Amino acid sequence: MALAHDSLGSERIKPGDEVITSPVTFPTSVFPIIQAGAIPVFIDVDETMCMSADLVEEAISDRTKAILPVHLLGHPCDMPKILKHGYPVVEDACESHGAECYSKKVGAWGKLGTFSLFAAHHITMGEGGMIVTNDDTIADLARSIRAFGRVIDVARDPYAAQELGTRWKELFPELGPFDIRQTYDKLGYGLKITDIQAAIGLEQLNKLDKFIEARRRNAEYLRKGLEEFNHLIRLPIEKDWAKHTYHHFAILVREDAPFTRLELVNYLEANGIETRPIEAGNMVDQPCMRGVRYRVVGNLRNSQLIRKNGFFIGCHPSLSKDDLDYVILTFENFFRGYR
C-alpha cells in the first residue's frame, strides 16, 4: 500500500493530509497513511462490513487528500457513491479478488487497486501482492519505485535499457559518464517479486474464476445450513449490486444472543474448526494506535460490534461437502440449547 500511495506522483499522500478509510481492516491499509505522516480518518462500516459510502461526505475536510475504501472479505464497497466526491481513490482489494460492484471488478474503479497474494487469499504466490491501474504514468512510477527508485526506462524494461548506454550524462551531469542501469532518480523500495513467484501467480490467475465459483458455492451451502440460527448469529450479506467472492465466511454473534463470541469460537476450535476475528476488528482500539494522530467521524458503532462479536470461518475451494456438513453439524450441536 505504501508503494500504491507513492505511485500517485503529484497526488501522493503527504504529511498532514487526511485519508478517509475504514476501521475494520487489516493494518496494512492504515499503517502507510500514518507512516507518510498523514492522518487516517475513520468512518463506520455498514451491514456488509465495508466502509459506509453514505458517511464519506461527513468525513471530508479541507485536508482531505484521498479515499481508501476497503473491500472486506470479498464484498465490494459502493464505489459510485465514493467516487462522486472527486478525490483520488486507492482501492484496498486485497481480500476481494474478482469481486464486482455493479458488474465492474474491484480494483478497476479508482486510480489504482491493491491485491494480496498471501497464501490464504483467493490466489497466491506464497507472499507479496500486486497493484493494478489503467494509468500508464502510475504504472511506470510503481515499476520504478518498487525497483529501488531506478529510472523508469530501466524499471520498465531492464534488457532494453542496456542499449541506452550512458546517455544520461547530459540529464544527470553530477554523475558524469554513468551506467543507466545503476541510476536512481527517486527514493524507492526493494519490492520486486521473483520469476518463480510470477510464474506461479500467472498460473493461479488462470484458475481464479474456478476458485471464486467454488468459494461462492461453499458459502451458499453454509448459509443454507445455518440460516435457521439467524436469530442467534448474523450471516454474510451480499447486496444486489455486488458479487461477493468470500475470502472467508464472516459471522456476527447477535447482541442479544445467550452466549458470547468467545464461547462459540472456543467450541468450534475445540472441534477442529479454525476461526479468526474479522481482521483487526476496529483499528482504533488496537494498541499500536496509542499516540497516533487520527480522526474518527461518528461513533463507529458497527465497527465496535464487529470487534466484540465478529469472527470468520473458512470457505476454501478445497472444502468438500462432508467438510461443510461437519461445520454445520458442529454449529447445530452448539446451538442445540438455544433454539
C-alpha positions in Angstrom: 0.0 0.0 0.0 2.9 2.4 0.6 4.0 1.7 -3.0 0.5 2.5 -4.1 0.5 5.8 -2.3 3.9 6.8 -3.7 2.8 5.9 -7.2 0.2 8.6 -7.2 3.0 11.0 -8.2 1.9 14.6 -7.6 -1.2 13.4 -5.9 0.7 11.2 -3.4 -0.1 11.4 0.3 2.0 13.9 2.2 2.4 14.9 5.9 -0.7 16.5 7.3 -3.1 15.1 4.6 -6.2 13.3 5.6 -7.2 9.9 4.1 -10.7 8.6 4.6 -10.8 4.9 5.3 -12.4 2.0 7.2 -11.5 1.0 10.8 -12.5 -2.7 10.0 -9.5 -3.8 8.1 -6.1 -5.4 8.1 -3.4 -2.9 9.4 -1.6 -2.7 6.0 -4.3 -0.3 4.7 -3.8 2.1 7.7 -0.1 2.0 8.5 1.2 3.5 5.2 -1.1 6.5 5.8 0.5 7.0 9.2 4.0 6.3 8.0 3.6 9.0 5.4 2.8 11.5 8.1 -0.8 11.7 7.1 -3.9 11.3 9.2 -6.3 8.4 8.8 -10.0 9.4 9.1 -12.2 6.5 10.2 -15.8 6.2 9.3 -18.1 3.4 10.3 -19.0 0.3 8.2 -22.4 -0.8 7.1 -24.1 -4.2 7.2 -21.7 -5.6 4.6 -18.8 -4.8 7.0 -17.4 -2.5 4.3 -16.9 1.3 4.8 -20.2 3.1 4.6 -20.2 5.2 1.4 -23.0 7.3 2.9 -20.7 8.6 5.6 -17.9 9.8 3.3 -19.3 13.3 2.8 -19.4 13.9 6.6 -15.7 13.0 6.8 -14.5 15.4 4.2 -12.4 18.4 5.4 -10.1 20.9 3.8 -7.3 18.5 4.5 -8.8 15.5 2.6 -6.4 14.2 0.0 -7.7 10.7 -0.8 -10.2 8.0 0.0 -9.1 4.4 0.7 -12.1 2.1 0.6 -11.5 -1.5 1.9 -13.4 -4.2 0.0 -13.6 -6.5 3.0 -13.6 -10.3 2.9 -14.8 -10.5 -0.7 -17.6 -7.9 -0.6 -17.1 -4.6 -2.6 -17.7 -1.1 -1.3 -20.3 1.0 -3.1 -17.8 2.7 -5.4 -20.1 5.1 -7.4 -21.1 6.8 -4.2 -17.4 7.0 -3.1 -16.1 8.3 -6.5 -18.7 11.1 -6.8 -16.8 13.2 -4.3 -13.9 13.7 -6.8 -10.9 12.7 -4.6 -8.2 10.2 -5.7 -9.3 6.7 -4.7 -6.9 3.9 -3.8 -8.8 0.6 -3.5 -7.8 -2.0 -0.9 -9.0 -5.1 -2.8 -6.5 -7.4 -1.0 -9.3 -9.8 0.1 -11.6 -9.4 -2.8 -10.1 -10.8 -6.0 -12.8 -11.0 -8.7 -15.4 -9.2 -6.6 -17.7 -6.9 -8.6 -19.6 -3.7 -7.9 -22.4 -3.0 -10.4 -20.7 -5.6 -12.7 -17.3 -3.9 -12.7 -14.4 -5.6 -11.0 -13.0 -4.1 -7.8 -9.5 -2.6 -8.3 -10.7 -1.0 -11.6 -12.7 1.9 -10.1 -10.0 4.1 -8.5 -6.6 5.4 -9.5 -5.3 2.0 -8.7 -6.1 -1.1 -6.7 -4.1 -3.3 -4.5 -4.4 -7.1 -4.1 -2.7 -9.5 -1.7 -1.1 -12.8 -2.9 -0.6 -14.3 0.6 -1.2 -18.0 1.0 -4.7 -17.5 2.5 -6.1 -15.4 -0.4 -8.1 -16.3 -3.5 -4.9 -16.8 -5.5 -1.4 -16.8 -4.1 2.3 -16.6 -4.9 3.1 -17.6 -1.3 3.5 -14.0 -0.2 3.5 -10.5 -1.6 0.9 -8.6 -3.6 0.2 -6.6 -6.8 -1.0 -3.2 -7.9 -3.4 -2.7 -10.8 -4.0 0.5 -12.7 -5.2 1.8 -16.1 -2.9 4.8 -15.9 0.5 4.4 -17.7 2.1 7.1 -15.6 1.2 5.4 -12.4 2.3 2.1 -13.7 5.7 3.4 -14.7 6.1 5.1 -11.3 5.2 1.9 -9.5 7.7 -0.1 -11.5 10.4 2.4 -10.7 9.7 2.9 -7.0 9.3 -0.9 -6.4 12.8 -1.4 -8.0 14.8 0.8 -5.6 13.8 4.0 -7.5 15.7 3.2 -10.7 15.0 5.5 -13.7 11.7 4.5 -15.4 13.4 3.3 -18.6 15.3 0.7 -16.7 12.4 -0.3 -14.4 10.1 -0.7 -17.4 12.5 -2.9 -19.4 15.9 -3.6 -17.9 17.1 -5.5 -21.0 16.2 -2.8 -23.4 18.0 -0.3 -21.1 21.3 -1.9 -21.9 21.1 -0.3 -25.4 20.7 3.2 -23.9 24.3 3.1 -22.7 25.4 6.1 -20.6 23.4 8.8 -22.4 22.0 10.1 -19.1 25.2 12.0 -18.6 23.5 15.1 -20.1 20.5 14.7 -17.9 22.4 14.0 -14.6 25.7 15.8 -15.1 26.6 15.3 -11.4 27.1 11.6 -12.2 29.4 12.1 -15.2 29.5 9.0 -17.5 27.4 6.5 -15.6 25.6 3.3 -16.4 21.8 3.9 -16.7 21.2 0.6 -15.0 22.5 1.9 -11.8 20.9 5.4 -11.9 18.3 6.3 -9.3 16.2 9.4 -9.7 13.7 8.8 -6.9 13.5 7.1 -3.5 12.2 3.6 -3.7 11.8 0.2 -2.2 13.0 -3.4 -2.8 9.6 -4.9 -3.6 10.3 -6.9 -6.7 8.9 -10.5 -7.0 10.9 -13.4 -8.2 10.4 -15.0 -11.6 9.2 -18.2 -9.9 6.6 -16.3 -7.9 5.4 -14.5 -11.1 5.0 -17.9 -12.9 3.0 -19.3 -10.0 0.9 -16.1 -9.9 0.1 -16.3 -13.6 -1.0 -19.9 -13.4 -3.1 -19.1 -10.3 -4.7 -16.2 -12.2 -5.9 -18.7 -14.8 -7.7 -20.6 -12.1 -9.3 -17.6 -10.3 -12.8 -17.9 -11.8 -12.9 -21.6 -10.8 -11.8 -20.8 -7.3 -14.4 -18.0 -6.9 -17.1 -20.2 -8.2 -16.2 -22.8 -5.5 -16.0 -20.3 -2.7 -19.4 -18.9 -3.6 -20.9 -22.4 -3.8 -19.4 -23.3 -0.4 -20.6 -20.0 1.2 -24.1 -20.6 -0.1 -24.1 -24.1 1.3 -23.0 -22.8 4.7 -25.7 -20.0 4.5 -28.5 -22.5 3.9 -27.2 -24.8 6.6 -27.0 -22.1 9.2 -29.9 -19.8 8.3 -32.2 -21.4 10.9 -30.0 -19.9 13.5 -30.3 -16.4 12.1 -31.8 -15.2 15.4 -28.5 -16.1 17.1 -25.9 -15.2 14.5 -25.9 -12.9 11.5 -24.6 -14.4 8.3 -22.8 -12.6 5.5 -24.8 -10.1 3.5 -24.5 -9.7 -0.3 -26.0 -6.6 -1.8 -28.0 -7.0 -5.1 -25.4 -4.8 -6.9 -22.5 -6.8 -5.6 -20.7 -10.1 -6.5 -19.2 -11.4 -3.2 -16.2 -13.7 -3.6 -16.0 -14.9 0.0 -12.4 -14.6 1.1 -13.9 -16.1 4.3 -17.3 -16.6 5.7 -18.0 -13.8 8.2 -20.3 -14.3 11.2 -21.6 -11.9 13.8 -22.9 -13.1 17.2 -26.1 -11.1 17.8 -26.0 -8.7 20.7 -28.9 -10.4 22.5 -27.6 -13.9 21.9 -27.5 -16.0 25.2 -23.8 -16.9 24.6 -20.6 -14.9 23.8 -18.4 -15.0 20.8 -15.6 -16.5 22.9 -17.9 -19.4 24.0 -18.8 -20.1 20.4 -15.3 -19.9 18.9 -13.8 -21.9 21.7 -16.3 -24.7 20.9 -15.6 -24.5 17.2 -11.8 -24.6 17.8 -12.2 -27.5 20.2 -13.9 -29.4 17.4 -11.3 -28.7 14.8 -12.9 -25.7 13.1 -10.4 -22.8 12.9 -11.6 -19.2 13.4 -10.3 -15.7 13.3 -11.5 -12.3 14.4 -12.6 -10.1 11.5 -9.2 -8.7 10.7 -8.1 -6.2 13.3 -11.6 -5.6 14.4 -11.8 -1.8 15.0 -8.3 -0.5 14.2 -8.9 2.5 16.6 -8.8 0.0 19.5 -5.5 -1.6 18.6 -2.6 -0.9 21.0 -0.5 0.3 18.1 -2.8 3.3 17.7 -1.9 4.8 21.1 -0.3 8.1 20.5 -1.1 8.0 16.8 -2.8 11.0 15.2 -6.2 10.0 13.6 -9.7 11.3 13.4 -13.0 9.5 13.9 -16.3 10.5 12.3 -19.4 9.3 14.1 -19.5 6.6 16.8 -18.2 3.6 14.9 -20.9 1.5 16.5 -20.9 -1.2 13.8 -17.2 -1.4 13.9 -17.2 -1.8 17.6 -19.8 -4.6 17.4 -17.7 -6.4 14.8 -14.6 -6.1 17.1 -16.6 -7.5 20.0 -18.8 -10.2 18.3 -17.4 -10.9 14.8 -15.4 -13.8 13.5 -15.0 -15.8 10.4 -14.5 -19.4 9.3 -13.2 -20.8 6.1 -15.0 -21.5 2.8 -11.8 -22.5 0.8 -12.4 -24.1 -2.6 -10.9 -27.4 -1.4 -13.6 -28.0 1.2 -15.8 -31.0 0.5 -19.5 -31.5 1.1 -18.5 -33.7 4.1 -16.4 -30.9 5.4 -19.2 -28.3 5.1 -21.7 -30.7 6.7 -19.4 -31.2 9.6 -19.1 -27.4 10.1 -22.9 -27.1 10.0 -23.4 -30.0 12.4 -20.9 -28.5 14.9 -22.8 -25.3 14.9 -26.0 -27.2 15.4 -24.6 -29.1 18.4 -23.5 -25.8 20.0 -26.9 -24.1 19.3 -29.0 -27.1 20.5 -29.6 -25.5 23.8 -30.5 -22.1 22.3 -33.2 -22.9 19.7 
